């Protein structure tokens, strides 16, 4: 018993000694570590303190972006379409440590050196400025009791309470107090508000419009006493063409649109940067924007900039050469305008207000000309004005009439509903309980007609019979029309492979597909309307792509307006080095053989040169030959700007074609919607095509003798002047 107790006591003694040793070791380790830490801190503070202080004061760097000109835009011949006009500008850049009092002091100095318009000063600006100038009076606008009530309101946080106090203060400023601001004070305010609207380390334009040379020089001389102020060059976008598809940009005042703010900020833009907001300026923003000069502001710990270094020199945006031919475009616009106005003077033209024409290279997809014209009546004078409506060529759609028959025949070949050289009887079609459906040229007879003649003479019945066969219906005179409604999908799929009812893939925003109504099973006859282009709607650009697909042998190529991209010109005379050349983009190949496509093209040749062609003699005696298809949609219903007459039956006319016939260089499409309310309408579509195609070949002949067009890469040309060109040609 005692022996065991002794063992226990000895174990406890050993345990106490071990614990004491561990504690002593732990305290010694902590002592050593703290000694090392104190020694290190002393070394850093005493020996290296000044060195680290200098590094800390000079290494906080913030990137600052400065403005550069956007890339210029040219036509395919080198004619300038969009330029940049330099102008004097006065900017202000604040830092994170800049106070409102410092900005106000600088604004007062600057106001003595420049004239600043006050038209952008708002009522809210005046109230805020009055508060800044009269802080004591402003503070007294809200009583102590009111302040305490708001500050003690548990439903409000501190910022919300302060916001409500500020709102009360602003609301209680009287008109008399605001009217006490003098003209000179308002001018200071106009400058001050521009300074305040900028972001830290981002130059904000204070004045860029009408900065005189005297103002520019005077401010430059006083920059030493105007902290944050600088004199620089700003750029104003100048369009040399009225074409809407060139697009537009925001101004420095607008900056980045709120809807796209996050997108652009994530890509390194500043909030007040100008950006493309429509069409080419928007679609090719990444190429046009340029690369800003980036400098580093080296600050001390108080936020004061002690040095500025240029990290990367700025570069103007890339120059874009478009596929558009400005000279051709000007002539075609005149042709469309003249024919539109001529048709407007005819009876039944109440709803006529627009016309479209598109010409493109069917082999490459290059758009040579896009013309859209719209008639607008001045409400005060009653005078009709013409405005550009180019974007309507791909953002509006219409029934295209018989121009669709090329696709109907080719789709018929695909489904075995038509065969090469097949003869069908053109005759009035009678269905139970409905009016007869017939071709325009044959209201009562039975006329054998083959596929070529069906295109050239524009046989409705030939197309009806194709549609009925695709729908598995065998026509019996006087019977009810019973169809397989899947035929709508089959025919629309066939049309889509040519470009009808599909987006064309053009490099411009805002394109639509047109309309494809859901078929009503109570109206099977709509399938027959679809077969002759009087049901679905298509854009003028879709028609151009569609006829190009036929012209080039069956390849649907995306139309494009960008031809090539160049580095900025160094001398203003020659283009910079080539960066990018746009290549044709083949979207698909139609499911037809070469023989079938050539058969349809023969039908298009018949249109112009056949004895009963719908546009015979259109190009009689010309040095070129062509193929085409006319179209009249008699089931169109007006859906224009005057909603009170929506649904009024109108007639629209269209025309598609290509030339030369054996080796197509151009494909073209015309739509003149709602040309008349008469069943015997005028045909400005044919007149436009005749004049436009002749103009293309006349211009080609003239250019063959010109040195300007003899080189592969044209030189930079001044903006095309249509008036001067017309005068010289006379």
C-alpha positions in Angstrom: 0.0 0.0 0.0 2.7 2.4 1.0 4.8 1.3 -1.9 2.1 2.1 -4.3 1.5 5.5 -2.7 5.2 6.3 -3.1 5.0 5.5 -6.8 2.1 7.9 -7.2 3.9 10.7 -5.4 7.0 10.3 -7.5 4.9 10.4 -10.7 3.3 13.6 -9.6 6.7 15.2 -8.9 7.9 14.2 -12.4 4.7 15.7 -14.0 5.2 19.0 -12.1 8.8 19.3 -13.3 7.8 18.5 -16.9 5.0 21.1 -16.8 7.4 23.7 -15.4 10.0 23.0 -18.1 7.4 23.4 -20.9 6.1 26.7 -19.5 9.6 28.1 -19.2 10.3 27.0 -22.8 7.1 28.6 -24.0 7.8 31.9 -22.3 11.4 31.9 -23.6 10.2 31.3 -27.2 7.7 34.1 -27.0 10.4 36.4 -25.6 12.7 35.5 -28.5 9.9 36.0 -31.2 8.9 39.3 -29.8 12.5 40.4 -29.6 12.9 39.5 -33.3 9.7 41.3 -34.2 10.8 44.5 -32.3 14.2 44.3 -33.9 12.6 44.0 -37.4 10.2 46.8 -36.8 13.0 49.0 -35.5 15.1 48.2 -38.6 12.2 49.0 -41.0 11.3 52.2 -39.2 14.7 53.6 -38.3 17.0 52.2 -41.1 14.6 51.9 -44.0 11.7 54.2 -43.0 12.5 57.1 -45.3 13.0 54.8 -48.3 9.7 53.0 -47.8 7.9 56.3 -47.2 9.1 57.6 -50.6 8.1 54.4 -52.3 4.6 54.6 -50.7 4.2 58.2 -51.8 5.1 57.5 -55.4 3.7 54.1 -56.4 0.0 54.4 -56.3 -0.8 54.5 -60.0 -4.2 55.1 -61.8 -4.7 54.8 -65.5 -6.1 57.9 -67.3 -7.6 57.7 -70.8 -7.5 60.5 -73.3 -9.6 61.0 -76.4 -8.5 59.8 -79.9 -10.3 60.2 -83.2 -12.6 57.4 -84.4 -11.8 55.5 -87.6 -13.0 57.0 -90.8 -15.4 55.4 -93.2 -15.0 55.2 -97.0 -16.9 53.8 -99.9 -15.5 51.1 -102.1 -13.8 53.7 -104.4 -12.1 55.6 -101.5 -14.6 58.4 -101.3 -14.8 59.7 -97.7 -18.2 59.1 -96.0 -17.5 59.8 -92.4 -14.7 62.0 -91.1 -13.5 63.6 -87.8 -13.2 67.3 -87.5 -10.7 68.5 -84.9 -11.7 71.3 -82.6 -10.3 73.0 -79.6 -11.4 71.7 -76.2 -10.9 72.6 -72.6 -11.1 69.7 -70.1 -11.0 69.2 -66.4 -9.7 66.2 -64.5 -10.4 65.8 -60.8 -8.7 63.5 -58.4 -10.2 61.4 -55.5 -9.0 64.1 -53.1 -10.4 67.1 -55.0 -13.0 69.0 -52.9 -16.0 70.8 -54.2 -14.6 74.1 -52.9 -11.4 73.5 -54.9 -13.4 72.9 -58.0 -15.6 76.0 -57.4 -12.4 78.1 -57.0 -11.0 76.7 -60.3 -14.4 77.3 -62.0 -14.4 80.9 -61.0 -11.0 81.5 -62.4 -11.9 79.7 -65.6 -15.1 81.7 -66.0 -12.9 84.8 -66.4 -11.1 83.3 -69.3 -13.8 81.7 -71.4 -17.4 82.2 -72.3 -19.6 79.3 -71.2 -23.2 79.0 -72.4 -25.7 78.4 -69.5 -28.4 76.6 -71.5 -27.6 73.2 -69.9 -28.0 74.5 -66.4 -31.0 72.9 -64.8 -33.2 74.1 -61.9 -31.7 71.4 -59.7 -28.2 72.7 -60.6 -29.2 76.2 -59.5 -30.5 74.9 -56.2 -27.4 72.9 -55.4 -25.3 75.9 -56.4 -27.3 78.3 -54.2 -26.8 75.9 -51.3 -23.0 75.8 -51.9 -22.9 79.6 -52.0 -25.2 80.2 -49.0 -24.5 77.3 -46.7 -25.7 79.0 -43.5 -29.0 80.2 -45.0 -29.4 76.7 -46.5 -28.8 75.0 -43.2 -31.5 77.2 -41.6 -34.1 76.0 -44.1 -34.6 72.8 -42.0 -35.3 73.4 -38.3 -33.4 71.7 -35.5 -36.6 69.8 -34.5 -37.1 68.5 -38.0 -33.5 67.4 -38.2 -33.8 65.5 -34.9 -37.0 63.8 -36.0 -35.4 62.6 -39.2 -32.2 61.6 -37.5 -34.0 59.7 -34.8 -36.4 58.0 -37.2 -35.6 54.3 -36.8 -37.0 53.5 -40.3 -34.3 55.6 -41.9 -30.5 54.9 -42.0 -28.1 57.8 -41.8 -27.8 58.3 -45.5 -31.5 58.3 -46.0 -32.1 60.8 -43.3 -29.4 63.1 -44.8 -31.1 62.7 -48.2 -34.5 63.7 -46.8 -32.9 66.8 -45.1 -31.3 67.8 -48.4 -34.6 67.3 -50.2 -36.4 69.6 -47.7 -33.6 72.2 -48.1 -33.9 72.2 -51.9 -37.7 72.4 -51.8 -37.6 75.4 -49.5 -35.4 77.5 -51.7 -37.5 80.3 -53.1 -37.7 81.6 -56.7 -36.5 84.9 -55.4 -33.4 83.3 -54.0 -32.7 81.4 -57.2 -33.2 84.6 -59.3 -30.6 86.3 -57.2 -27.9 84.3 -59.0 -26.2 86.7 -61.5 -25.3 85.9 -65.1 -21.6 85.6 -64.1 -22.5 83.2 -61.3 -24.6 81.1 -63.7 -21.6 81.0 -66.0 -19.5 79.7 -63.1 -22.2 77.2 -62.4 -22.2 76.0 -66.0 -18.5 75.3 -65.7 -18.7 73.9 -62.2 -21.5 71.4 -63.2 -19.3 70.0 -66.0 -16.4 69.6 -63.6 -18.7 67.8 -61.1 -20.1 65.4 -63.7 -16.7 63.9 -64.5 -15.2 60.9 -62.8 -11.9 60.8 -60.9 -8.9 60.8 -63.1 -11.1 60.9 -66.3 -10.8 64.1 -68.4 -14.2 65.8 -68.6 -14.9 68.2 -71.4 -15.8 71.6 -70.0 -16.1 73.3 -73.4 -15.6 72.0 -76.9 -18.1 73.9 -79.0 -17.0 77.2 -80.4 -13.8 77.4 -78.3 -12.0 80.4 -79.9 -8.3 80.5 -80.6 -8.1 83.3 -78.1 -9.8 81.3 -75.3 -7.6 78.3 -76.1 -4.4 80.3 -75.9 -5.5 82.2 -72.8 -6.4 79.1 -70.9 -3.1 77.4 -72.0 -1.2 80.3 -70.6 -2.8 80.0 -67.2 -2.8 76.2 -66.7 -0.4 76.6 -63.8 -3.0 78.4 -61.8 -5.9 76.1 -62.9 -5.3 72.7 -61.3 -6.9 69.9 -63.2 -7.6 72.1 -66.3 -6.1 71.2 -69.7 -6.3 72.4 -73.3 -6.5 69.6 -75.9 -8.1 68.5 -79.2 -11.5 67.0 -79.3 -13.1 65.4 -82.4 -16.5 65.9 -83.9 -18.0 63.2 -86.1 -18.9 64.6 -89.5 -21.0 62.6 -92.0 -20.5 63.3 -95.7 -23.5 61.2 -96.7 -27.2 61.3 -95.8 -27.4 57.5 -95.7 -28.9 56.4 -92.4 -27.0 53.0 -92.4 -23.8 54.9 -91.6 -25.2 55.3 -88.1 -24.4 57.8 -85.5 -22.4 58.2 -82.2 -23.2 59.6 -78.8 -21.8 62.9 -77.8 -19.5 63.4 -74.8 -22.5 64.9 -73.0 -24.5 61.7 -73.7 -21.6 59.3 -73.0 -22.4 55.6 -72.8 -26.1 54.8 -73.0 -27.4 53.6 -69.7 -28.7 50.4 -71.3 -25.2 49.4 -72.4 -23.3 50.9 -69.4 -22.1 47.6 -67.9 -21.1 46.2 -71.3 -18.8 49.1 -72.2 -17.4 49.7 -68.7 -16.3 46.1 -68.6 -14.4 46.8 -71.8 -12.4 49.7 -70.5 -14.6 52.6 -71.6 -15.2 55.7 -69.5 -18.7 56.8 -68.8 -18.5 59.9 -70.9 -16.9 58.2 -73.9 -18.7 58.6 -77.2 -19.8 55.3 -78.7 -21.6 54.1 -81.9 -25.3 53.9 -81.2 -26.7 52.7 -84.5 -25.9 50.7 -87.7 -22.3 50.8 -89.0 -21.0 53.0 -86.2 -22.5 50.6 -83.6 -21.8 47.3 -85.4 -18.2 48.0 -86.0 -17.6 49.9 -82.7 -14.6 47.7 -81.8 -12.8 48.7 -85.0 -13.8 52.4 -85.1 -13.2 53.3 -81.4 -9.4 53.5 -81.6 -6.9 53.0 -78.8 -6.7 55.8 -76.2 -3.6 57.2 -74.9 -3.0 55.7 -71.5 -1.0 57.6 -68.9 -0.2 56.8 -65.3 -0.8 59.4 -62.6 1.8 58.8 -59.9 0.3 60.2 -56.6 1.5 60.8 -53.1 -0.5 59.6 -50.1 -2.5 62.8 -50.0 -3.8 62.1 -53.5 -1.8 64.8 -55.2 -0.4 63.9 -58.6 3.4 64.3 -58.5 4.2 62.8 -61.9 2.5 61.7 -65.1 3.9 59.0 -67.4 2.7 57.9 -70.8 2.3 54.2 -70.8 0.8 53.7 -74.3 0.4 56.2 -77.1 -3.1 56.5 -78.5 -4.0 55.4 -82.0 -7.0 56.5 -84.1 -9.6 53.9 -84.9 -9.2 51.7 -87.9 -10.4 53.0 -91.3 -13.3 51.0 -92.8 -13.9 50.7 -96.6 -17.5 49.7 -97.3 -18.8 47.8 -100.3 -21.2 50.6 -101.1 -20.5 52.5 -104.3 -21.3 56.2 -103.5 -21.4 57.4 -107.0 -23.7 54.6 -108.1 -25.7 55.1 -104.9 -26.3 58.8 -105.7 -27.5 58.0 -109.2 -29.8 55.2 -108.0 -31.2 57.3 -105.2 -32.2 59.9 -107.8 -33.8 57.2 -110.0 -35.8 55.9 -107.0 -36.9 59.4 -105.9 -38.0 60.4 -109.4 -40.1 57.3 -109.9 -41.5 57.5 -106.4 -42.7 61.0 -107.0 -44.0 60.2 -110.4 -46.1 57.4 -109.1 -47.3 59.5 -106.2 -48.8 61.9 -108.8 -51.0 59.2 -110.3 -54.5 58.3 -109.2 -55.0 55.8 -106.4 -51.6 56.6 -104.8 -53.0 57.8 -101.4 -51.1 55.2 -99.5 -47.9 55.2 -101.5 -45.1 56.6 -99.3 -41.9 54.5 -99.9 -39.8 52.6 -102.3 -36.7 50.4 -102.0 -33.9 49.2 -104.2 -31.0 46.9 -103.4 -28.1 46.0 -105.7 -25.4 43.5 -104.8 -22.7 41.3 -106.2 -24.3 37.8 -106.3 -20.9 36.1 -106.2 -19.5 37.8 -103.1 -22.4 39.3 -101.2 -21.0 42.8 -101.4 -23.8 45.3 -101.3 -23.2 47.9 -104.0 -26.2 50.1 -103.2 -29.0 50.2 -100.7 -31.7 52.7 -101.4 -34.7 53.4 -99.2 -36.8 56.6 -99.8 -39.8 57.7 -97.8 -42.3 60.5 -98.5 -43.1 62.7 -95.5 -45.7 65.5 -95.7 -45.0 68.7 -93.8 -48.0 69.3 -91.6 -47.6 73.0 -91.7 -46.9 73.6 -95.4 -48.4 70.4 -96.9 -45.3 70.0 -99.0 -44.0 66.4 -99.6 -40.4 65.9 -98.6 -38.2 62.8 -99.2 -36.2 61.4 -96.4 -33.6 58.6 -96.4 -35.1 55.3 -95.3 -32.2 53.0 -96.2 -32.6 50.9 -93.1 -36.1 50.0 -94.2 -34.4 47.6 -96.8 -33.8 45.2 -93.9 -36.1 46.3 -91.1 -39.4 46.4 -93.0 -41.1 43.6 -95.0 -43.8 43.3 -97.6 -45.6 40.9 -99.9 -43.4 40.4 -103.0 -45.9 39.0 -105.4 -44.8 36.9 -108.3 -41.1 37.4 -107.7 -41.5 34.5 -105.3 -42.3 32.1 -108.2 -38.6 31.3 -108.7 -38.6 29.8 -105.3 -41.9 28.0 -105.8 -40.7 26.3 -108.9 -37.4 25.3 -107.4 -39.1 24.0 -104.3 -41.5 22.1 -106.6 -38.5 20.4 -108.3 -37.2 19.4 -104.8 -40.5 17.7 -103.9 -41.3 16.2 -107.3 -44.2 18.6 -107.8 -42.6 19.9 -111.0 -40.2 18.4 -113.5 -37.7 19.9 -116.0 -39.7 21.0 -119.0 -43.0 19.7 -117.6 -46.1 21.2 -119.2 -49.1 22.0 -117.0 -52.4 23.5 -118.1 -52.9 27.1 -117.2 -56.7 27.4 -116.5 -59.0 29.1 -114.0 -59.1 27.0 -110.8 -62.5 26.5 -109.3 -63.0 25.4 -105.7 -66.4 24.8 -104.0 -67.7 28.0 -102.4 -65.0 30.4 -103.6 -64.2 32.6 -106.5 -62.0 31.2 -109.3 -58.2 31.7 -109.1 -56.4 32.3 -112.4 -53.4 33.9 -114.0 -53.5 37.5 -115.0 -52.9 36.7 -118.7 -55.5 33.9 -118.8 -58.9 34.5 -117.3 -60.9 31.8 -119.1 -58.9 29.5 -121.5 -56.9 26.3 -121.0 -53.3 27.0 -122.1 -50.5 24.4 -122.0 -47.4 26.0 -120.5 -44.0 24.7 -119.5 -41.8 25.7 -116.6 -39.8 28.3 -118.5 -42.9 30.0 -119.7 -44.5 29.8 -116.3 -41.7 32.0 -115.0 -41.5 34.3 -118.0 -45.3 34.8 -118.4 -45.9 34.6 -114.6 -48.4 31.8 -114.5 -50.2 31.7 -111.2 -51.9 28.5 -112.0 -48.7 26.6 -112.6 -47.6 27.6 -109.1 -51.0 26.7 -107.6 -50.6 23.2 -109.1 -47.1 22.9 -107.7 -48.4 23.9 -104.2 -51.4 21.5 -104.4 -49.1 18.6 -105.3 -46.8 19.3 -102.4 -49.9 19.3 -100.2 -50.9 15.9 -101.6 -54.1 17.2 -103.3 -55.2 16.2 -106.7 -57.2 19.0 -108.2 -60.8 18.3 -109.3 -62.8 21.2 -110.6 -65.5 22.4 -108.2 -64.3 20.2 -105.3 -63.3 21.5 -101.9 -59.6 22.2 -101.3 -58.3 19.6 -98.9 -54.6 19.8 -98.2 -51.9 18.5 -96.0 -51.1 21.6 -93.9 -47.5 20.4 -93.5 -47.1 21.8 -97.1 -46.8 25.3 -95.5 -43.7 24.1 -93.7 -42.2 22.4 -96.7 -42.7 25.4 -98.9 -41.4 27.9 -96.3 -38.4 25.7 -95.6 -37.7 25.7 -99.4 -38.1 29.5 -99.5 -35.8 30.0 -96.5 -33.0 28.1 -98.2 -33.0 30.9 -100.8 -33.1 33.6 -98.2 -36.9 34.3 -98.0 -38.2 34.5 -94.5 -34.8 34.2 -93.0 -32.3 36.7 -91.7 -29.8 37.4 -94.5 -26.8 37.6 -92.1 -26.0 41.2 -93.1 -23.4 43.0 -90.9 -25.9 45.5 -89.6 -28.1 45.5 -86.5 -31.9 45.6 -86.6 -32.6 43.1 -89.4 -36.0 41.3 -89.3 -37.2 38.1 -90.8 -40.6 39.2 -92.1 -43.9 37.6 -91.3 -45.1 34.1 -91.7 -48.7 33.9 -90.4 -49.8 30.7 -88.7 -52.1 29.0 -91.3 -55.8 28.8 -90.4 -57.2 25.4 -91.2 -60.4 27.1 -92.3 -58.4 28.8 -95.1 -56.4 26.2 -97.1 -56.4 28.6 -100.0 -53.7 30.6 -98.3 -51.2 27.9 -99.4 -51.9 29.0 -103.0 -51.5 32.6 -102.1 -48.1 31.7 -100.5 -47.0 30.1 -103.8 -47.5 33.4 -105.7 -46.0 35.7 -103.0 -49.3 37.1 -101.6 -49.2 35.7 -98.0 -45.8 35.9 -96.3 -43.8 39.1 -96.2 -40.1 39.6 -97.0 -37.6 42.4 -96.8 -36.1 44.0 -99.9 -32.7 42.7 -98.8 -34.1 39.2 -98.6 -35.3 39.5 -102.2 -31.8 40.6 -103.2 -30.2 37.7 -101.5 -32.8 35.3 -102.9 -32.2 36.3 -106.6 -28.4 36.3 -105.9 -28.7 32.7 -104.9 -30.4 31.9 -108.2 -27.9 34.0 -110.2 -24.7 32.4 -108.7 -25.8 28.8 -109.1 -27.5 28.1 -105.8 -25.3 29.5 -103.1 -26.9 31.7 -100.4 -24.2 34.2 -99.5 -24.6 36.6 -96.6 -24.8 40.2 -97.8 -22.2 42.6 -96.3 -21.4 46.2 -96.2 -17.8 46.0 -94.9 -15.3 45.4 -97.7 -11.9 45.9 -95.8 -10.2 47.3 -92.8 -7.1 49.5 -92.9 -4.7 51.0 -90.5 -5.2 54.8 -90.2 -3.7 56.7 -93.1 -0.3 58.4 -92.3 -0.5 61.1 -94.9 -4.2 61.4 -95.7 -3.6 60.4 -99.3 -3.0 56.7 -99.2 -4.7 54.1 -97.1 -2.8 52.5 -94.3 -1.8 48.8 -94.4 -4.5 46.3 -95.0 -5.6 44.6 -91.8 -8.6 42.6 -92.9 -10.4 41.7 -96.1 -14.0 40.5 -95.8 -14.5 37.2 -97.6 -17.8 35.8 -98.9 -19.7 33.8 -96.3 -21.7 31.0 -97.8 -24.7 30.2 -95.6 -26.0 27.2 -97.5 -26.4 25.6 -100.9 -30.0 25.1 -102.1 -31.2 21.5 -102.7 -31.5 21.8 -106.4 -29.4 20.6 -109.3 -27.6 22.9 -111.7 -30.0 21.9 -114.5 -33.0 22.9 -112.3 -31.4 26.3 -111.4 -30.5 26.9 -115.1 -34.1 26.1 -116.1 -35.4 28.8 -113.7 -32.8 31.2 -115.1 -34.1 30.5 -118.6 -37.5 31.5 -117.4 -36.0 34.8 -116.1 -34.4 35.4 -119.5 -37.8 34.8 -121.0 -39.2 37.6 -118.8 -37.1 40.1 -120.6 -36.7 38.6 -124.0 -39.5 36.2 -124.6 -42.4 37.1 -126.9 -44.9 37.1 -124.0 -42.5 38.0 -121.1 -43.9 40.3 -118.4 -41.1 42.8 -118.9 -40.2 42.2 -122.6 -38.2 44.9 -124.3 -37.1 46.3 -121.0 -33.4 46.0 -122.1 -33.9 45.8 -125.8 -30.9 47.0 -127.8 -28.6 47.2 -124.8 -25.0 45.9 -124.8 -25.8 43.5 -122.0 -28.4 40.9 -121.4 -30.2 40.0 -118.1 -32.7 37.8 -116.4 -35.5 38.9 -114.1 -38.9 38.4 -112.6 -41.7 41.0 -112.0 -44.2 40.8 -109.2 -47.5 42.3 -108.2 -49.1 41.6 -104.9 -52.9 42.3 -105.0 -53.7 41.1 -101.5 -51.6 43.6 -99.6 -53.4 45.6 -96.8 -52.2 49.0 -95.8 -50.5 49.1 -92.4 -48.7 52.4 -92.6 -48.6 55.4 -90.3 -52.3 56.3 -90.7 -53.9 53.7 -88.4 -57.4 55.0 -89.2 -57.2 53.3 -92.6 -55.4 50.2 -91.8 -56.6 47.2 -93.7 -57.4 49.1 -96.9 -56.6 46.8 -99.9 -53.7 48.0 -101.9 -51.4 46.8 -104.6 -47.6 46.5 -104.2 -45.1 45.9 -107.0 -41.7 44.2 -107.0 -38.9 43.2 -109.4 -35.8 41.0 -109.0 -33.1 40.1 -111.5 -29.5 39.9 -112.4 -27.0 40.9 -115.2 -25.2 40.0 -117.3 -27.1 36.8 -117.9 -24.2 34.4 -118.5 -21.7 35.9 -116.0 -23.7 37.8 -113.4 -22.0 40.8 -111.8 -25.1 42.3 -110.2 -28.3 41.1 -108.6 -31.1 43.6 -107.8 -34.4 43.8 -106.1 -37.1 46.5 -106.0 -40.2 46.8 -103.8 -42.7 49.7 -104.0 -45.3 48.9 -101.4 -48.9 50.2 -101.6 -48.3 51.8 -104.9 -52.0 52.0 -105.7 -55.5 51.1 -104.7 -56.3 50.3 -108.3 -56.3 46.8 -109.7 -54.4 48.2 -112.7 -51.5 49.9 -110.9 -48.5 51.8 -112.4 -45.2 49.9 -112.5 -42.4 52.1 -111.1 -40.6 48.8 -110.2 -39.8 48.1 -113.8 -38.9 51.7 -114.6 -36.5 51.7 -111.6 -34.8 48.5 -112.7 -34.5 49.6 -116.3 -32.8 52.9 -115.3 -30.7 51.4 -112.5 -29.2 48.6 -114.5 -28.4 50.9 -117.4 -26.7 53.3 -115.0 -24.5 50.5 -113.5 -23.2 49.5 -116.9 -22.7 53.1 -118.1 -20.7 53.8 -114.9 -18.7 50.7 -115.4 -17.8 51.8 -118.9 -16.8 55.3 -117.8 -14.6 53.9 -115.0 -12.8 51.5 -117.4 -11.1 54.6 -118.8 -10.3 56.2 -115.4 -7.0 55.9 -113.7 -8.6 56.1 -110.3 -10.2 52.7 -110.7 -7.2 51.1 -112.4 -5.4 50.2 -109.2 -6.4 47.4 -106.9 -6.4 49.6 -103.8 -7.9 53.0 -104.5 -6.5 56.2 -103.1 -8.3 58.3 -100.6 -10.8 60.5 -102.5 -12.8 63.5 -101.2 -16.5 63.0 -100.6 -18.4 62.3 -103.8 -20.2 65.4 -105.0 -23.2 64.4 -107.1 -24.0 68.0 -108.1 -20.4 68.6 -109.4 -20.4 65.3 -111.2 -23.6 66.1 -113.0 -22.3 69.5 -114.0 -19.1 68.1 -115.4 -20.9 65.4 -117.3 -22.9 68.1 -119.1 
